[in-house]
């Protein structure tokens, strides 16, 4: 599959999207609806105030969330599509016990996004070496990753600003 993204652009985007605080924020809102004003810290108590602030600023800057008067912080259409990407990657990872049989949700997503980046890099260099997944044959891994791969590329095509993230955003 040819795309208009360089490997560096995909890596930049994945580094931003694989941020644990951003994953937690997006999936929490997707699963449970808008987060009421002043309830962010209570809703995501495992994140520090710095992580919450950084994730919220990043999500706003990239059009993933918006504040709705009376409702609070909610996902935009782009944020909902990102949540779908996160769900697809997590489902694949759970089904294949990747990267381990027991693993935190955000770590599963990060590892699969890293795998997709490696796959993209192999495609863009026409390399025959494909990443292997937890002992699965490469062809089987690629077939199973087709949906998350397609969702990632479609999401990046719809949100090209994410491929050009700053160093400060990568630190979330």
Order of alpha helices (4+ residues) and beta strands (2+ residues): alpha-alpha-alpha-alpha-beta-beta-alpha-alpha-alpha-alpha-alpha
